[in-house]
Amino acid sequence: MNIDDLIQNARDAGTWLAQRHAARKITEIYTAGAETPRHKIKVAFLSSFTIEFLVDYVIVAAAEQGIWLQPYLAPYQQFNQEILDPKSGLYNFTPELTFLFTEWQSLTTQTSQTMPHHSPDKMIAPLVSLTKTFHNHSASPLILNTFIAAPSWPLHIMPDEKTEFLRRANRCLWETFTADPQTQICDLDSLAAYGGYRQAFSPEMKHLAQNPFSETFMTLLAKKIMSHIRACLGQISKCLVLDCDHTLWGGIIGEDGLDGIQLGPDVPGREFVDFQQTILELYHQGVILALNSKNNDHDVMEVLHKHPHMVLRENNFAALQINWNEKPANMLRIADELNIGLDSLVFLDDNPSERAMMRQMRPEICTLELPDNPAFFSRTLRETNLFAHAYLTTEDRQRGSIYAAQRQRQQLKTSVASLEEFLKSLEMVVTIRRAQSTDLKRAVQLIRRTNQFNLTTRRYNEAEVKSMLTADDWRVYVLDLQDKFGDNGAVGLALVARENERWRIDTFLMSCRVIGRTVEDALVDRILQDAAAENIPSVQGEYLPSTKNSLVADFWEKMNFNARKTGANQPTWFFDVTQFHPKTFPWLKILNR
Amino acid sequence: MEKPLKEIFRQAFDLEHIDDSMSIENVPGWDSMAHVGLIMALQRQFHVSITSAQAIELTSVAQIKEFLQQKGVT
């Protein structure tokens, strides 16, 4: 039986037993190498209750997304000891991500009766202190949970003091950790409320096995945990590709015409307005939008331009494939046009046969299952974890519009004669500067997400980059790019290790959306200039091949670095700084800070 | 009841066949965690309710079958 079948069986059975069976078999299959995961991650779980049940759900949910989750489970209720002891199994495991799940009862000796007179700050104090200790011993991000504030007496009339206290404690948690880049909150309370508090708990499991959660809730919680894991791996989908007829509006534009399609405040048609508003929310969270529709181009453009109730307009879309080609072929063009991998695309289409075809032809694309009734489209999209970010940078919020501007640049490119003329017409302004602490989140994001124009693909975490910002032996450069279509934000990053008599360019990457704009030359030039200013004779460049970065295999050569080969290893590249002359870039305005 | 029961045991312990003599004493992997899973799965599969007092007694295939028969499961 393969992994897909195991997942399906576990889902059909609906029991933890079936999940455990699937989790064990999946682990065997990955360990034996019978199937290759797309990603691997070591995750530690600490808890005040029996966590084994939940972890099985998470292993299966991870495999569903091609991720091999290797778990570490701290002994029952040992979370304090595991965190406090620097030699514990937890630290020995070197987790890439750590979850600490606690119930309020495990943090305080107060009871339901006395607790409301206690202070929420005091209750979470042990957590705050454990978190601090943990970060001293581990580079792994730590995820804490909010307390489930279910009503204790749902039908009573008097205010529920315990519940109110837990809500206050939850607000305290958010306030305490919002600014901590290495700590995230898994909002267990809002998740339990979403699915229904009553359904979230299993009194039987609690009393038989010290596990508070029901099998139904663990299925949902596993997906939420996967959001954190995907964010940690940088595996967040980037682009939502939409069908038009029966998806963005009811009816068929080519047959029903502008006045005939269902879209607007009346019935039927309201559900499509609602759905478009949900999509627009994603756009404002930085999700790139594209259309892939079998239609006449001018019919769809007329809706985008003229329909009074369209929420989404032409300038929300970064790529438009409106034609009579097969949709899988159009997906390739969209990925190509946006310079992102097929596995960053999510496909949404009301037509089951289009979905089936896409799954068959492009299994690496995530094709979402949609219910038949469009009234539920919004909910389906809201319940996915594909676009779940741990945080949003300014660049994220603007990404949708940045890519849409990119489409206009491409149109310009086809209308000008030479490359140089095109580059000049963009009126680019490049700012190259040493990174500040305010750049940290964006820098880490670039490190995690950039695959194609990434010379070494070293995935440093937030703590590591943070220490580089202030370390004497590191220099962190950020490159911002503006042009006449808008601000692209921070799109380039270099981590330079200052080693005795030479500098080593440890990491050099550019966001895929600026590939072909020659701004990378300016960044290399700046590093060489700075090295020259400090009388460093030699700068070293590295290239480590990955499955995705062949684009830059000859990068150092192009930058006039000389290869030095030792054995069968990749050559290292050196630039003789004594021979350095700054380059000129007639099409760039460069600001050095 | 035989077929779904067999399926539950297959998932729980990787067993292809079951017989009445199998119990918590002699089936590898039938530990306290697996036992909880077994009890939850039995309740869901056969639509019966099992108290914790009953759960700790249902430690062999024979006892489980007898319990289910008493509950009217065929």
Interface residues (C-beta under 8 A of the other chain):
Chain A: A13 G14 T15 W16 L17 A18 R20 H21 T50 E52 F53 E204 M205 H207 L208 A209 N211 E215
Chain B: I8 R10 Q11 A12 D14 S32 M33 A34 V36 G37 L38 I39 M40 A41 Q43 R44 S52 A55
